[in-house]
């Protein structure tokens, strides 16, 4: 399976030092450091990923 990694649309571009990429894995969602893709990735289930997104939104004072 070839994973297509995508960088956030909020990324600051090539000089952005704090950017992650997401990729759809066989049975999970992968997150990796865009500056060090060969270092591996973190795998989260869809439920775990959804919880992470909701936690980030709450921390930023965002809703929905």
Secondary structure, 3 states (H helix, E strand, C coil): CCCCEEECCCCCCCCCCCCEEEEECCCCEEEEECCCHHHCCEEECHHHHHHHHHHHHHHCCCCC
